[in-house]
């Protein structure tokens, strides 16, 4: 099967939004963006051996490659609309591609996102997705506008994906029932798109949690010219992580494990009362884990009134 047959069979006939004038098939896509909106654009590459193991279920890879991009749009408060997909494959295996597309398009259709273009090449397995979203003028959530005194929140739960990864790396054995629950977190992260909408006009800053709360909140603090403190007793640790790990270890996974793809956001005291209503229709829990503070140092950890020491504080950094 040649490149064009492959595109035709797997990618060209997916559902198309009405604002896509020309999708796959011409030199480039043609789109009518809505008036009075800004475009929000993000891209992410997943490489075999770096971001996932060779035996990852193809449907999971399809889901995750799109989900991590939608998560970045969610962190901006944006509505996802159009994506491109560049896929490099060692060989064109039909069954593999069918499952990959099933994972990819199931999520795309859920959020009414159209695949408008891409590229297929032969080589070591790697997936690059570029996602485009829109947001009403001046309403985007950013990293740089948190203020000292703002409260720090996260959606959902933390640490579940990282514990599944530990199992996959052979570092901790989990029973098959528990693994099934946690692999769902690791392979099928759910981008918090609806939470992102709800936070427009309420949160002062927002980021999605890919590298772990400690590092990602550090990015917000640095961009905003302040610091932050986290109350480790308030962390929404995934229930299975609490059960399978010692307390300090569970806290470390929640802070540094990464790949939770939850949102971390800051809310000024005056907006705190609006938060429950703002997030109610997203159906996702949220909880306060700390506060922005003055200073320039790394994010501080506290356990009640005591400073808390965590032995392996780090976030994910490809070049460190
Ligand atoms: Mg991000």
Boltz pocket constraint, residues with backbone or C-beta under 6 A from the ligand:
constraints:
  - pocket:
      binder: B
      contacts: [[A, 68], [A, 71], [A, 72], [A, 75], [A, 207], [A, 208], [A, 209], [A, 210]]
      max_distance: 6.0
